[in-house]
Each structure stands twice: as structure tokens, then as C-alpha cells.
Amino acid sequence: MTNDKKIEEVLALYEKEQAAFDNHWLWKELNTTPKEFYQQVNEYVKTSGVAEHVWEKKLKEAKQALEIKLKEQRGQYQAVNFKVLKGIRV
């Protein structure tokens, strides 16, 4: 497989995932688009009095937690046998 073909496959996957995100039921339920939603969130944060560094820190933590959850759901982590790990002492 050539690099060009790999790039095309990645681009096609990205476009498919982006379209699925843009057409998610949540946006229809909220009667908005992702772009409008995030603009409203940013405006709310600016007027809420929360310090920007605090907001960025909490947002980063939430994104990390979501990424871990998604990876677990997709099975990208190997299953861990906690009974075996429980017996291992350092």
C-alpha cells in the first residue's frame, strides 16, 4: 500500500467521522450546529467569571477522561487480569 493510498484512506475516514459528528442526534435535539454550540459555550465561559486557566485545565481533564472511555469501549486497551496483579507485590 502506497503512502498516497494510506493518506486517502485516512482522509476518507476523517470525513466520514466528521459527517457523523455533524449529524449527531444531539445537535438536532438542541436545534443547533456544533460550531454554534461551541461559540455559545465560549461566550458563556467568558461571561461566567471562571478564570481561563481553570477552564482550560478542567476541559483538558474532561477530554482525557473521554478519550480513555472511548478507547476502552473500542477495545484498544488489553484486558487486565486484576486477580493476577493483586498478587504481584513490589
N, CA, C and O atoms as a CHARMM CRD file, in Angstrom:
* protein
*
  360
    1    1 MET  N      0.85800  -1.18400   0.00000 PROA 1      0.00000
    2    1 MET  CA     0.00000   0.00000   0.00000 PROA 1      0.00000
    3    1 MET  C      0.89900   1.24100   0.00000 PROA 1      0.00000
    4    1 MET  O      1.80800   1.36000   0.82100 PROA 1      0.00000
    5    2 THR  N      0.63700   2.14000  -0.91100 PROA 2      0.00000
    6    2 THR  CA     1.45500   3.34200  -1.02000 PROA 2      0.00000
    7    2 THR  C      1.01200   4.37900   0.00700 PROA 2      0.00000
    8    2 THR  O     -0.08100   4.30700   0.57000 PROA 2      0.00000
    9    3 ASN  N      1.89100   5.33500   0.22700 PROA 3      0.00000
   10    3 ASN  CA     1.56700   6.41200   1.17100 PROA 3      0.00000
   11    3 ASN  C      0.36400   7.22100   0.71800 PROA 3      0.00000
   12    3 ASN  O     -0.45500   7.63700   1.53700 PROA 3      0.00000
   13    4 ASP  N      0.25500   7.44700  -0.59900 PROA 4      0.00000
   14    4 ASP  CA    -0.88800   8.20700  -1.11600 PROA 4      0.00000
   15    4 ASP  C     -2.20600   7.49100  -0.81600 PROA 4      0.00000
   16    4 ASP  O     -3.19700   8.12400  -0.45400 PROA 4      0.00000
   17    5 LYS  N     -2.20400   6.18300  -0.96800 PROA 5      0.00000
   18    5 LYS  CA    -3.41100   5.40700  -0.70600 PROA 5      0.00000
   19    5 LYS  C     -3.75900   5.43900   0.78400 PROA 5      0.00000
   20    5 LYS  O     -4.93000   5.54800   1.14900 PROA 5      0.00000
   21    6 LYS  N     -2.74100   5.34400   1.64100 PROA 6      0.00000
   22    6 LYS  CA    -2.96900   5.42600   3.08000 PROA 6      0.00000
   23    6 LYS  C     -3.54200   6.78900   3.46300 PROA 6      0.00000
   24    6 LYS  O     -4.46500   6.88800   4.27100 PROA 6      0.00000
   25    7 ILE  N     -2.98100   7.82700   2.87000 PROA 7      0.00000
   26    7 ILE  CA    -3.45400   9.18100   3.15500 PROA 7      0.00000
   27    7 ILE  C     -4.90500   9.33500   2.71900 PROA 7      0.00000
   28    7 ILE  O     -5.70700   9.93400   3.43500 PROA 7      0.00000
   29    8 GLU  N     -5.24500   8.80200   1.55400 PROA 8      0.00000
   30    8 GLU  CA    -6.62200   8.87600   1.06900 PROA 8      0.00000
   31    8 GLU  C     -7.57600   8.12300   2.00200 PROA 8      0.00000
   32    8 GLU  O     -8.68600   8.58800   2.26200 PROA 8      0.00000
   33    9 GLU  N     -7.14400   6.95900   2.50700 PROA 9      0.00000
   34    9 GLU  CA    -7.98500   6.19000   3.42300 PROA 9      0.00000
   35    9 GLU  C     -8.20000   6.93300   4.73600 PROA 9      0.00000
   36    9 GLU  O     -9.31200   6.95700   5.26300 PROA 9      0.00000
   37   10 VAL  N     -7.15000   7.53200   5.25900 PROA 10     0.00000
   38   10 VAL  CA    -7.26000   8.29900   6.49900 PROA 10     0.00000
   39   10 VAL  C     -8.16600   9.50500   6.29800 PROA 10     0.00000
   40   10 VAL  O     -9.00000   9.80900   7.15100 PROA 10     0.00000
   41   11 LEU  N     -8.00600  10.18500   5.18200 PROA 11     0.00000
   42   11 LEU  CA    -8.85100  11.33800   4.86800 PROA 11     0.00000
   43   11 LEU  C    -10.31700  10.93000   4.72900 PROA 11     0.00000
   44   11 LEU  O    -11.20500  11.63100   5.21400 PROA 11     0.00000
   45   12 ALA  N    -10.57000   9.81100   4.07500 PROA 12     0.00000
   46   12 ALA  CA   -11.94700   9.32800   3.91200 PROA 12     0.00000
   47   12 ALA  C    -12.54900   8.97500   5.27400 PROA 12     0.00000
   48   12 ALA  O    -13.71200   9.27800   5.54000 PROA 12     0.00000
   49   13 LEU  N    -11.76200   8.34000   6.12500 PROA 13     0.00000
   50   13 LEU  CA   -12.23900   8.00400   7.47100 PROA 13     0.00000
   51   13 LEU  C    -12.53000   9.26800   8.26600 PROA 13     0.00000
   52   13 LEU  O    -13.53900   9.34600   8.96700 PROA 13     0.00000
   53   14 TYR  N    -11.64700  10.25800   8.16000 PROA 14     0.00000
   54   14 TYR  CA   -11.85700  11.52700   8.85800 PROA 14     0.00000
   55   14 TYR  C    -13.14500  12.19200   8.39300 PROA 14     0.00000
   56   14 TYR  O    -13.94000  12.65500   9.21100 PROA 14     0.00000
   57   15 GLU  N    -13.34900  12.23900   7.08500 PROA 15     0.00000
   58   15 GLU  CA   -14.55500  12.87000   6.54200 PROA 15     0.00000
   59   15 GLU  C    -15.81300  12.13000   6.99900 PROA 15     0.00000
   60   15 GLU  O    -16.82700  12.75600   7.30700 PROA 15     0.00000
   61   16 LYS  N    -15.74600  10.80500   7.04300 PROA 16     0.00000
   62   16 LYS  CA   -16.88900  10.00700   7.49300 PROA 16     0.00000
   63   16 LYS  C    -17.19900  10.30300   8.96200 PROA 16     0.00000
   64   16 LYS  O    -18.35600  10.50900   9.33100 PROA 16     0.00000
   65   17 GLU  N    -16.15100  10.32300   9.79700 PROA 17     0.00000
   66   17 GLU  CA   -16.34000  10.59700  11.22400 PROA 17     0.00000
   67   17 GLU  C    -16.83700  12.02800  11.44500 PROA 17     0.00000
   68   17 GLU  O    -17.68000  12.26200  12.31100 PROA 17     0.00000
   69   18 GLN  N    -16.32900  12.96900  10.68000 PROA 18     0.00000
   70   18 GLN  CA   -16.76300  14.36400  10.81500 PROA 18     0.00000
   71   18 GLN  C    -18.23200  14.51300  10.43000 PROA 18     0.00000
   72   18 GLN  O    -18.98000  15.23400  11.09000 PROA 18     0.00000
   73   19 ALA  N    -18.63900  13.83500   9.37100 PROA 19     0.00000
   74   19 ALA  CA   -20.04400  13.89000   8.95600 PROA 19     0.00000
   75   19 ALA  C    -20.94200  13.27000  10.01500 PROA 19     0.00000
   76   19 ALA  O    -22.02400  13.78700  10.29300 PROA 19     0.00000
   77   20 ALA  N    -20.50000  12.16700  10.60700 PROA 20     0.00000
   78   20 ALA  CA   -21.28200  11.53500  11.67900 PROA 20     0.00000
   79   20 ALA  C    -21.40300  12.47100  12.87400 PROA 20     0.00000
   80   20 ALA  O    -22.46400  12.55200  13.49300 PROA 20     0.00000
   81   21 PHE  N    -20.32900  13.17700  13.20200 PROA 21     0.00000
   82   21 PHE  CA   -20.34800  14.12200  14.31600 PROA 21     0.00000
   83   21 PHE  C    -21.29300  15.28400  14.01500 PROA 21     0.00000
   84   21 PHE  O    -22.09100  15.67800  14.86600 PROA 21     0.00000
   85   22 ASP  N    -21.19800  15.82500  12.81000 PROA 22     0.00000
   86   22 ASP  CA   -22.04200  16.96400  12.42900 PROA 22     0.00000
   87   22 ASP  C    -23.52400  16.60100  12.40000 PROA 22     0.00000
   88   22 ASP  O    -24.37700  17.45600  12.63900 PROA 22     0.00000
   89   23 ASN  N    -23.83500  15.33800  12.10800 PROA 23     0.00000
   90   23 ASN  CA   -25.22600  14.89600  12.01700 PROA 23     0.00000
   91   23 ASN  C    -25.70000  14.15000  13.26400 PROA 23     0.00000
   92   23 ASN  O    -26.71600  13.45500  13.22100 PROA 23     0.00000
   93   24 HSD  N    -24.98500  14.28800  14.35100 PROA 24     0.00000
   94   24 HSD  CA   -25.34100  13.57600  15.58800 PROA 24     0.00000
   95   24 HSD  C    -26.70300  14.03600  16.08700 PROA 24     0.00000
   96   24 HSD  O    -27.08500  15.19000  15.89000 PROA 24     0.00000
   97   25 TRP  N    -27.43400  13.13700  16.73100 PROA 25     0.00000
   98   25 TRP  CA   -28.78400  13.44600  17.20900 PROA 25     0.00000
   99   25 TRP  C    -28.79600  14.59100  18.21700 PROA 25     0.00000
  100   25 TRP  O    -29.78300  15.32100  18.31300 PROA 25     0.00000
  101   26 LEU  N    -27.70300  14.75500  18.97100 PROA 26     0.00000
  102   26 LEU  CA   -27.64900  15.80300  19.98600 PROA 26     0.00000
  103   26 LEU  C    -27.83400  17.18700  19.37400 PROA 26     0.00000
  104   26 LEU  O    -28.55200  18.02300  19.92200 PROA 26     0.00000
  105   27 TRP  N    -27.18300  17.42500  18.23600 PROA 27     0.00000
  106   27 TRP  CA   -27.29100  18.73600  17.59700 PROA 27     0.00000
  107   27 TRP  C    -28.71900  18.97800  17.11000 PROA 27     0.00000
  108   27 TRP  O    -29.21900  20.10100  17.16600 PROA 27     0.00000
  109   28 LYS  N    -29.35900  17.93200  16.64000 PROA 28     0.00000
  110   28 LYS  CA   -30.75500  18.06500  16.20500 PROA 28     0.00000
  111   28 LYS  C    -31.66200  18.32800  17.40000 PROA 28     0.00000
  112   28 LYS  O    -32.59400  19.12800  17.32000 PROA 28     0.00000
  113   29 GLU  N    -31.38200  17.65200  18.50200 PROA 29     0.00000
  114   29 GLU  CA   -32.18300  17.83100  19.71800 PROA 29     0.00000
  115   29 GLU  C    -32.03500  19.24800  20.26500 PROA 29     0.00000
  116   29 GLU  O    -33.00400  19.84400  20.73600 PROA 29     0.00000
  117   30 LEU  N    -30.81300  19.78500  20.20100 PROA 30     0.00000
  118   30 LEU  CA   -30.55600  21.13900  20.68900 PROA 30     0.00000
  119   30 LEU  C    -30.89500  22.20600  19.65200 PROA 30     0.00000
  120   30 LEU  O    -30.84500  23.40100  19.94600 PROA 30     0.00000
  121   31 ASN  N    -31.23800  21.77900  18.44900 PROA 31     0.00000
  122   31 ASN  CA   -31.57100  22.68500  17.35500 PROA 31     0.00000
  123   31 ASN  C    -30.42800  23.67300  17.07700 PROA 31     0.00000
  124   31 ASN  O    -30.63400  24.88400  16.99600 PROA 31     0.00000
  125   32 THR  N    -29.22500  23.11700  16.93600 PROA 32     0.00000
  126   32 THR  CA   -28.03700  23.93500  16.68700 PROA 32     0.00000
  127   32 THR  C    -27.03800  23.12300  15.87400 PROA 32     0.00000
  128   32 THR  O    -27.28900  21.96600  15.53800 PROA 32     0.00000
  129   33 THR  N    -25.91900  23.73200  15.56800 PROA 33     0.00000
  130   33 THR  CA   -24.81300  23.03800  14.90900 PROA 33     0.00000
  131   33 THR  C    -23.65400  22.97900  15.89700 PROA 33     0.00000
  132   33 THR  O    -23.63400  23.73700  16.86800 PROA 33     0.00000
  133   34 PRO  N    -22.69000  22.09300  15.66600 PROA 34     0.00000
  134   34 PRO  CA   -21.54300  22.04000  16.57900 PROA 34     0.00000
  135   34 PRO  C    -20.82000  23.38300  16.68400 PROA 34     0.00000
  136   34 PRO  O    -20.41700  23.78800  17.77500 PROA 34     0.00000
  137   35 LYS  N    -20.65600  24.07000  15.56000 PROA 35     0.00000
  138   35 LYS  CA   -19.94300  25.35200  15.56400 PROA 35     0.00000
  139   35 LYS  C    -20.68200  26.37900  16.42200 PROA 35     0.00000
  140   35 LYS  O    -20.06800  27.06500  17.23800 PROA 35     0.00000
  141   36 GLU  N    -21.99500  26.48500  16.23800 PROA 36     0.00000
  142   36 GLU  CA   -22.78700  27.42600  17.04100 PROA 36     0.00000
  143   36 GLU  C    -22.75200  27.05500  18.51900 PROA 36     0.00000
  144   36 GLU  O    -22.65400  27.92800  19.38200 PROA 36     0.00000
  145   37 PHE  N    -22.83200  25.76400  18.80600 PROA 37     0.00000
  146   37 PHE  CA   -22.81400  25.30500  20.19200 PROA 37     0.00000
  147   37 PHE  C    -21.51800  25.71900  20.88700 PROA 37     0.00000
  148   37 PHE  O    -21.54400  26.26100  21.99200 PROA 37     0.00000
  149   38 TYR  N    -20.39100  25.46100  20.23600 PROA 38     0.00000
  150   38 TYR  CA   -19.10800  25.78800  20.86000 PROA 38     0.00000
  151   38 TYR  C    -18.89600  27.29600  20.97100 PROA 38     0.00000
  152   38 TYR  O    -18.23100  27.75500  21.90000 PROA 38     0.00000
  153   39 GLN  N    -19.44400  28.07000  20.04500 PROA 39     0.00000
  154   39 GLN  CA   -19.38400  29.52400  20.17500 PROA 39     0.00000
  155   39 GLN  C    -20.16400  29.98500  21.40200 PROA 39     0.00000
  156   39 GLN  O    -19.71100  30.85700  22.14400 PROA 39     0.00000
  157   40 GLN  N    -21.33600  29.39600  21.60900 PROA 40     0.00000
  158   40 GLN  CA   -22.14300  29.74400  22.77600 PROA 40     0.00000
  159   40 GLN  C    -21.44200  29.34000  24.07000 PROA 40     0.00000
  160   40 GLN  O    -21.49200  30.07000  25.06000 PROA 40     0.00000
  161   41 VAL  N    -20.79300  28.18500  24.06400 PROA 41     0.00000
  162   41 VAL  CA   -20.05400  27.74600  25.25200 PROA 41     0.00000
  163   41 VAL  C    -18.92600  28.72700  25.55200 PROA 41     0.00000
  164   41 VAL  O    -18.73600  29.12200  26.70300 PROA 41     0.00000
  165   42 ASN  N    -18.18500  29.11700  24.53300 PROA 42     0.00000
  166   42 ASN  CA   -17.08500  30.07100  24.74500 PROA 42     0.00000
  167   42 ASN  C    -17.58600  31.40100  25.27800 PROA 42     0.00000
  168   42 ASN  O    -16.96100  31.99200  26.15900 PROA 42     0.00000
  169   43 GLU  N    -18.70400  31.87800  24.75500 PROA 43     0.00000
  170   43 GLU  CA   -19.28200  33.12500  25.25700 PROA 43     0.00000
  171   43 GLU  C    -19.70900  32.98700  26.71700 PROA 43     0.00000
  172   43 GLU  O    -19.50400  33.89700  27.52000 PROA 43     0.00000
  173   44 TYR  N    -20.29800  31.85300  27.05000 PROA 44     0.00000
  174   44 TYR  CA   -20.72700  31.60900  28.42900 PROA 44     0.00000
  175   44 TYR  C    -19.53200  31.58900  29.37700 PROA 44     0.00000
  176   44 TYR  O    -19.58500  32.16200  30.46500 PROA 44     0.00000
  177   45 VAL  N    -18.45500  30.92700  28.96000 PROA 45     0.00000
  178   45 VAL  CA   -17.26000  30.84700  29.80300 PROA 45     0.00000
  179   45 VAL  C    -16.68100  32.23500  30.03100 PROA 45     0.00000
  180   45 VAL  O    -16.27200  32.56500  31.14500 PROA 45     0.00000
  181   46 LYS  N    -16.64400  33.04200  28.99200 PROA 46     0.00000
  182   46 LYS  CA   -16.09900  34.39300  29.13000 PROA 46     0.00000
  183   46 LYS  C    -16.90900  35.23700  30.10000 PROA 46     0.00000
  184   46 LYS  O    -16.34400  36.05400  30.82700 PROA 46     0.00000
  185   47 THR  N    -18.22700  35.05400  30.12200 PROA 47     0.00000
  186   47 THR  CA   -19.08500  35.87200  30.98400 PROA 47     0.00000
  187   47 THR  C    -19.34100  35.24400  32.35200 PROA 47     0.00000
  188   47 THR  O    -19.96100  35.87200  33.21100 PROA 47     0.00000
  189   48 SER  N    -18.87200  34.00800  32.56800 PROA 48     0.00000
  190   48 SER  CA   -19.17900  33.31900  33.82600 PROA 48     0.00000
  191   48 SER  C    -18.26700  33.72800  34.98000 PROA 48     0.00000
  192   48 SER  O    -18.59600  33.48700  36.14200 PROA 48     0.00000
  193   49 GLY  N    -17.14200  34.33500  34.67700 PROA 49     0.00000
  194   49 GLY  CA   -16.22100  34.73100  35.73500 PROA 49     0.00000
  195   49 GLY  C    -15.21000  33.65200  36.10200 PROA 49     0.00000
  196   49 GLY  O    -14.40800  33.85300  37.01300 PROA 49     0.00000
  197   50 VAL  N    -15.23000  32.52300  35.42100 PROA 50     0.00000
  198   50 VAL  CA   -14.25700  31.45900  35.65600 PROA 50     0.00000
  199   50 VAL  C    -12.95900  31.85100  34.96700 PROA 50     0.00000
  200   50 VAL  O    -12.95800  32.25300  33.80400 PROA 50     0.00000
  201   51 ALA  N    -11.85400  31.72900  35.69600 PROA 51     0.00000
  202   51 ALA  CA   -10.55700  32.06800  35.11400 PROA 51     0.00000
  203   51 ALA  C    -10.26600  31.15400  33.92500 PROA 51     0.00000
  204   51 ALA  O    -10.58800  29.96600  33.95000 PROA 51     0.00000
  205   52 GLU  N     -9.65800  31.71800  32.89200 PROA 52     0.00000
  206   52 GLU  CA    -9.42700  30.95800  31.66700 PROA 52     0.00000
  207   52 GLU  C     -8.53600  29.74400  31.90600 PROA 52     0.00000
  208   52 GLU  O     -8.77000  28.68300  31.32700 PROA 52     0.00000
  209   53 HSD  N     -7.51000  29.89000  32.75700 PROA 53     0.00000
  210   53 HSD  CA    -6.61400  28.75200  33.01500 PROA 53     0.00000
  211   53 HSD  C     -7.33900  27.62800  33.75600 PROA 53     0.00000
  212   53 HSD  O     -7.02800  26.45500  33.55300 PROA 53     0.00000
  213   54 VAL  N     -8.29600  27.97400  34.60800 PROA 54     0.00000
  214   54 VAL  CA    -9.08000  26.95500  35.31100 PROA 54     0.00000
  215   54 VAL  C     -9.97500  26.22200  34.31100 PROA 54     0.00000
  216   54 VAL  O    -10.08400  24.99700  34.34700 PROA 54     0.00000
  217   55 TRP  N    -10.61100  26.97900  33.42500 PROA 55     0.00000
  218   55 TRP  CA   -11.46400  26.38100  32.40600 PROA 55     0.00000
  219   55 TRP  C    -10.66300  25.44300  31.51400 PROA 55     0.00000
  220   55 TRP  O    -11.10000  24.32600  31.23600 PROA 55     0.00000
  221   56 GLU  N     -9.49100  25.88800  31.06200 PROA 56     0.00000
  222   56 GLU  CA    -8.65100  25.06300  30.18900 PROA 56     0.00000
  223   56 GLU  C     -8.22300  23.78200  30.89400 PROA 56     0.00000
  224   56 GLU  O     -8.19900  22.71400  30.28200 PROA 56     0.00000
  225   57 LYS  N     -7.88500  23.88300  32.17900 PROA 57     0.00000
  226   57 LYS  CA    -7.45800  22.70600  32.94300 PROA 57     0.00000
  227   57 LYS  C     -8.59400  21.69900  33.05100 PROA 57     0.00000
  228   57 LYS  O     -8.38700  20.50700  32.82400 PROA 57     0.00000
  229   58 LYS  N     -9.78300  22.16100  33.39100 PROA 58     0.00000
  230   58 LYS  CA   -10.94000  21.26700  33.52700 PROA 58     0.00000
  231   58 LYS  C    -11.33100  20.66300  32.18000 PROA 58     0.00000
  232   58 LYS  O    -11.69900  19.49100  32.11000 PROA 58     0.00000
  233   59 LEU  N    -11.25600  21.44800  31.12200 PROA 59     0.00000
  234   59 LEU  CA   -11.57000  20.95200  29.79000 PROA 59     0.00000
  235   59 LEU  C    -10.58100  19.85900  29.37800 PROA 59     0.00000
  236   59 LEU  O    -10.97700  18.84200  28.80700 PROA 59     0.00000
  237   60 LYS  N     -9.30800  20.06700  29.66400 PROA 60     0.00000
  238   60 LYS  CA    -8.27700  19.08000  29.34000 PROA 60     0.00000
  239   60 LYS  C     -8.52200  17.77700  30.10200 PROA 60     0.00000
  240   60 LYS  O     -8.40700  16.69100  29.53400 PROA 60     0.00000
  241   61 GLU  N     -8.86000  17.88700  31.38600 PROA 61     0.00000
  242   61 GLU  CA    -9.13900  16.69600  32.18700 PROA 61     0.00000
  243   61 GLU  C    -10.34800  15.94000  31.63600 PROA 61     0.00000
  244   61 GLU  O    -10.33500  14.71100  31.56700 PROA 61     0.00000
  245   62 ALA  N    -11.38100  16.66600  31.25000 PROA 62     0.00000
  246   62 ALA  CA   -12.58300  16.02900  30.70500 PROA 62     0.00000
  247   62 ALA  C    -12.28000  15.33700  29.38300 PROA 62     0.00000
  248   62 ALA  O    -12.77900  14.24000  29.13100 PROA 62     0.00000
  249   63 LYS  N    -11.47000  15.96200  28.53600 PROA 63     0.00000
  250   63 LYS  CA   -11.11700  15.36300  27.25000 PROA 63     0.00000
  251   63 LYS  C    -10.31700  14.08300  27.45900 PROA 63     0.00000
  252   63 LYS  O    -10.54800  13.08900  26.77100 PROA 63     0.00000
  253   64 GLN  N     -9.37600  14.10000  28.40400 PROA 64     0.00000
  254   64 GLN  CA    -8.58200  12.90500  28.68900 PROA 64     0.00000
  255   64 GLN  C     -9.46400  11.77100  29.18800 PROA 64     0.00000
  256   64 GLN  O     -9.29900  10.62500  28.77100 PROA 64     0.00000
  257   65 ALA  N    -10.39600  12.08200  30.07500 PROA 65     0.00000
  258   65 ALA  CA   -11.30300  11.05800  30.59600 PROA 65     0.00000
  259   65 ALA  C    -12.15900  10.47100  29.47500 PROA 65     0.00000
  260   65 ALA  O    -12.38500   9.26200  29.42800 PROA 65     0.00000
  261   66 LEU  N    -12.63000  11.32800  28.57700 PROA 66     0.00000
  262   66 LEU  CA   -13.44600  10.86400  27.46100 PROA 66     0.00000
  263   66 LEU  C    -12.63500   9.99800  26.50900 PROA 66     0.00000
  264   66 LEU  O    -13.12800   8.97700  26.02900 PROA 66     0.00000
  265   67 GLU  N    -11.39900  10.39200  26.23200 PROA 67     0.00000
  266   67 GLU  CA   -10.54700   9.60600  25.33900 PROA 67     0.00000
  267   67 GLU  C    -10.30800   8.21600  25.92200 PROA 67     0.00000
  268   67 GLU  O    -10.36100   7.22400  25.19400 PROA 67     0.00000
  269   68 ILE  N    -10.05000   8.13400  27.20400 PROA 68     0.00000
  270   68 ILE  CA    -9.83200   6.83900  27.85800 PROA 68     0.00000
  271   68 ILE  C    -11.09500   5.98300  27.76200 PROA 68     0.00000
  272   68 ILE  O    -11.02600   4.79500  27.44600 PROA 68     0.00000
  273   69 LYS  N    -12.23800   6.59100  28.03500 PROA 69     0.00000
  274   69 LYS  CA   -13.50700   5.86400  27.96800 PROA 69     0.00000
  275   69 LYS  C    -13.74900   5.32900  26.56400 PROA 69     0.00000
  276   69 LYS  O    -14.15300   4.17800  26.40100 PROA 69     0.00000
  277   70 LEU  N    -13.50400   6.15900  25.54200 PROA 70     0.00000
  278   70 LEU  CA   -13.70800   5.72600  24.16600 PROA 70     0.00000
  279   70 LEU  C    -12.75300   4.59400  23.78400 PROA 70     0.00000
  280   70 LEU  O    -13.15200   3.65200  23.10000 PROA 70     0.00000
  281   71 LYS  N    -11.51000   4.68000  24.21600 PROA 71     0.00000
  282   71 LYS  CA   -10.54800   3.62300  23.92000 PROA 71     0.00000
  283   71 LYS  C    -10.96000   2.31700  24.59500 PROA 71     0.00000
  284   71 LYS  O    -10.81500   1.24200  24.01300 PROA 71     0.00000
  285   72 GLU  N    -11.46800   2.40900  25.80900 PROA 72     0.00000
  286   72 GLU  CA   -11.92700   1.21200  26.49900 PROA 72     0.00000
  287   72 GLU  C    -13.10700   0.59700  25.75900 PROA 72     0.00000
  288   72 GLU  O    -13.18200  -0.62400  25.62200 PROA 72     0.00000
  289   73 GLN  N    -14.02500   1.42500  25.28400 PROA 73     0.00000
  290   73 GLN  CA   -15.19400   0.91800  24.57100 PROA 73     0.00000
  291   73 GLN  C    -14.81100   0.27900  23.24600 PROA 73     0.00000
  292   73 GLN  O    -15.42600  -0.70100  22.82400 PROA 73     0.00000
  293   74 ARG  N    -13.81700   0.82100  22.60300 PROA 74     0.00000
  294   74 ARG  CA   -13.38200   0.27700  21.31300 PROA 74     0.00000
  295   74 ARG  C    -12.44900  -0.91000  21.46600 PROA 74     0.00000
  296   74 ARG  O    -12.09800  -1.55100  20.47600 PROA 74     0.00000
  297   75 GLY  N    -12.04900  -1.20800  22.67600 PROA 75     0.00000
  298   75 GLY  CA   -11.20000  -2.36500  22.90700 PROA 75     0.00000
  299   75 GLY  C     -9.75600  -2.15100  22.54000 PROA 75     0.00000
  300   75 GLY  O     -9.05600  -3.10600  22.20300 PROA 75     0.00000
  301   76 GLN  N     -9.28700  -0.91200  22.59800 PROA 76     0.00000
  302   76 GLN  CA    -7.89900  -0.64900  22.24400 PROA 76     0.00000
  303   76 GLN  C     -6.94800  -0.93200  23.39800 PROA 76     0.00000
  304   76 GLN  O     -5.73300  -0.99600  23.21100 PROA 76     0.00000
  305   77 TYR  N     -7.50400  -1.09900  24.58100 PROA 77     0.00000
  306   77 TYR  CA    -6.67800  -1.49100  25.71000 PROA 77     0.00000
  307   77 TYR  C     -6.79000  -2.99400  25.88400 PROA 77     0.00000
  308   77 TYR  O     -7.85800  -3.57200  25.67900 PROA 77     0.00000
  309   78 GLN  N     -5.70000  -3.62000  26.25800 PROA 78     0.00000
  310   78 GLN  CA    -5.76200  -5.03500  26.55400 PROA 78     0.00000
  311   78 GLN  C     -6.43700  -5.22400  27.90300 PROA 78     0.00000
  312   78 GLN  O     -6.27400  -4.42100  28.82100 PROA 78     0.00000
  313   79 ALA  N     -7.19100  -6.29800  27.99800 PROA 79     0.00000
  314   79 ALA  CA    -7.85100  -6.59400  29.26200 PROA 79     0.00000
  315   79 ALA  C     -6.80200  -6.90000  30.32400 PROA 79     0.00000
  316   79 ALA  O     -5.77800  -7.52100  30.03900 PROA 79     0.00000
  317   80 VAL  N     -7.06500  -6.46500  31.53400 PROA 80     0.00000
  318   80 VAL  CA    -6.12600  -6.67200  32.63400 PROA 80     0.00000
  319   80 VAL  C     -6.75900  -7.63300  33.62300 PROA 80     0.00000
  320   80 VAL  O     -7.90200  -7.45000  34.04200 PROA 80     0.00000
  321   81 ASN  N     -6.00900  -8.65100  33.98800 PROA 81     0.00000
  322   81 ASN  CA    -6.47500  -9.59100  34.99500 PROA 81     0.00000
  323   81 ASN  C     -6.05500  -9.05300  36.35100 PROA 81     0.00000
  324   81 ASN  O     -4.90100  -9.19900  36.75300 PROA 81     0.00000
  325   82 PHE  N     -6.99400  -8.42800  37.05700 PROA 82     0.00000
  326   82 PHE  CA    -6.66400  -7.78700  38.32400 PROA 82     0.00000
  327   82 PHE  C     -6.34700  -8.79000  39.41900 PROA 82     0.00000
  328   82 PHE  O     -5.65300  -8.45100  40.37800 PROA 82     0.00000
  329   83 LYS  N     -6.84100 -10.02300  39.30100 PROA 83     0.00000
  330   83 LYS  CA    -6.50900 -11.04700  40.29100 PROA 83     0.00000
  331   83 LYS  C     -5.02200 -11.35500  40.25300 PROA 83     0.00000
  332   83 LYS  O     -4.39500 -11.55700  41.29300 PROA 83     0.00000
  333   84 VAL  N     -4.46300 -11.39100  39.05500 PROA 84     0.00000
  334   84 VAL  CA    -3.02800 -11.63800  38.91700 PROA 84     0.00000
  335   84 VAL  C     -2.24200 -10.43800  39.43300 PROA 84     0.00000
  336   84 VAL  O     -1.25000 -10.59200  40.14600 PROA 84     0.00000
  337   85 LEU  N     -2.69600  -9.23900  39.06600 PROA 85     0.00000
  338   85 LEU  CA    -1.98600  -8.02900  39.50700 PROA 85     0.00000
  339   85 LEU  C     -2.05600  -7.86600  41.02400 PROA 85     0.00000
  340   85 LEU  O     -1.12300  -7.35400  41.64200 PROA 85     0.00000
  341   86 LYS  N     -3.14300  -8.29600  41.61000 PROA 86     0.00000
  342   86 LYS  CA    -3.31300  -8.17900  43.05800 PROA 86     0.00000
  343   86 LYS  C     -2.23600  -8.98700  43.78800 PROA 86     0.00000
  344   86 LYS  O     -1.78400  -8.60500  44.86700 PROA 86     0.00000
  345   87 GLY  N     -1.83900 -10.09400  43.19000 PROA 87     0.00000
  346   87 GLY  CA    -0.83300 -10.95800  43.81400 PROA 87     0.00000
  347   87 GLY  C      0.58800 -10.46800  43.62200 PROA 87     0.00000
  348   87 GLY  O      1.50000 -10.95100  44.29300 PROA 87     0.00000
  349   88 ILE  N      0.79700  -9.52200  42.72400 PROA 88     0.00000
  350   88 ILE  CA     2.13400  -9.00500  42.46700 PROA 88     0.00000
  351   88 ILE  C      2.44000  -7.90400  43.47600 PROA 88     0.00000
  352   88 ILE  O      1.70800  -6.91800  43.56200 PROA 88     0.00000
  353   89 ARG  N      3.48200  -8.06400  44.21300 PROA 89     0.00000
  354   89 ARG  CA     3.89300  -7.06800  45.19400 PROA 89     0.00000
  355   89 ARG  C      5.29500  -6.56800  44.84300 PROA 89     0.00000
  356   89 ARG  O      6.15900  -7.33800  44.42400 PROA 89     0.00000
  357   90 VAL  N      5.49600  -5.28800  45.01900 PROA 90     0.00000
  358   90 VAL  CA     6.81500  -4.71500  44.71100 PROA 90     0.00000
  359   90 VAL  C      7.53900  -4.44500  45.99400 PROA 90     0.00000
  360   90 VAL  O      8.67100  -3.96100  45.97500 PROA 90     0.00000
